[in-house]
């Protein structure tokens, strides 16, 4: 699937191909992957939203990235545990 990488302080973008996609991250084919910044925004073809990515690993032409929303959620869970469930009393009309 085609995608575009945008990164801070740059007016240009980099085209790439998404080889594997999950809720948590992606495997990207990127020309000159080793020259890419550690964090960037990724827009998948056909989507309007940008995903903030952190590079987890890289090789000559590939990057493994984790979507930052998942990183934040994992750190929150590690620090505070699972989100608390709030139970409310049902409202009964008087």
Secondary structure, DSSP 8 states (H G I E B T S, - for coil): -EEEEE-TT-S-EEEEEEEEE-SSEEEEE-TTGGGS-SEEEEEETT----EEEEEEEE-SSEEEEEEHHHHHHHHHHHHH-S------------
